[in-house]
Amino acid sequence: MTKKVAIIGTVGLPAKYGGFETLANYLTLHLAQRYELTVYCSSKGCEGTPEMYNGAQLRYVPLRANGVQSILYDVVSILSALRYADTILILGVSGCVVLPFLKLISRRKFVVNIDGLEWKREKWSSFAKWFLKLSEKLAVGSADSIVTDNKVIQDYVLSEYSKPSTLIAYGGDQASNIAINYGTHTRYPFLKQKYALSVCRIEPENNLHMILEAASQSSVLPLVIAGNWGSSEYGRTLRAAYSSVEGIHLLDPIYDQCDLDQLRSNCWLYLHGHSAGGTNPSLVEAMSLGLPVYAFDIDYNRETTENSARYFSSSGELAEMLKDLNESTLSDIGGQMAEIAARRYRWEIVAAQYAALLD
């Protein structure tokens, strides 16, 4: 009999929001022939409500998948999945406060991806950080299998909770090298020259203030950043301060994969400012494209890139690095990024690793 697997914790499919949605997308794409899959979706966060996607059934919960509602959203999804699923894959820990109780009354198998130590993020209040840390503890203590996406987080779980976890990163091979077409050139004429690029959520932990300050100091290479500038005071403040600076181009989020791949695959340098989380999906996608990467100097990023990128820890340091760009060196870095990605960050590998836990 085909095993029934529920995937919980995403905004929904088709993937338009973040890393967990992309993960759900490629798990369904690769595993729908092996399992009877159900993906829980937020009817508040999805534009439509299709019944099926990539061979998986979609079920909708009338709550938001982000913010404080994410706790209830995940709990409701988990309770629904208990009625039929053999294995429940939970992405994130916010709803895992119910796991100790459910383990007493259910024989379902629970697999939890604990994400990137969410409780450490600066954006959360003291109470939110406490709650997320508690949820993490209960998830690690109650789940049948724990997934960590970075060796640094895997080591943390072993040290903090004396529990082993399975290291599974993300794929990046969905990104394609595409030449910039006429329409994209027309919309973004600055792309006809060499440029640096960053694609991310506009949050303090992603150090956009540092990258923008460095770009304004060096003025050697035009900088393009695509992200959700209007979603926070941080983003709105940065946009107001830098949108009129020559050589800096601040774009709204780009969800069309073809448009995004055109911008990424034709940039001269990829800047990655993330300082929180584990293995970041946008970084492994850039690596899969063979882009030379300059990343914020933190253990997560060094682990992901195997210490083969270049690293900065301040705007002044990055500004100096931008003034001293060498095409041959950048080409070498890009080649190293592509080799690492081909070896570690392919969805076929990721799906097989998850399947070993879901069985």
NORGI-V19780 format. One record per run of one state. SS is the DSSP state (H for helix, E for strand, L for the rest). FROM is the first residue (numbers start at 0). LEN is the number of residues. Records with the same first field share a line. If there is no record, write none. Layout:
BEGIN
SS: FROM-LEN, FROM-LEN
END
This chain:
BEGIN
L: 0-3, 8-10, 31-4, 42-9, 53-2, 61-7, 81-5, 91-4, 105-3, 113-4, 120-5, 142-2, 148-2, 161-4, 167-14, 187-1, 192-2, 199-4, 206-1, 218-3, 226-2, 231-1, 242-5, 251-5, 265-3, 272-8, 288-4, 296-2, 304-5, 312-2, 323-3, 344-2, 358-1
E: 3-5, 35-7, 51-2, 55-6, 86-5, 108-5, 144-4, 165-2, 194-5, 221-5, 247-4, 268-4, 292-4, 309-3
H: 18-13, 68-13, 95-10, 117-3, 125-17, 150-11, 181-6, 188-4, 203-3, 207-11, 228-3, 232-10, 256-9, 280-8, 298-6, 314-9, 326-18, 346-12
END
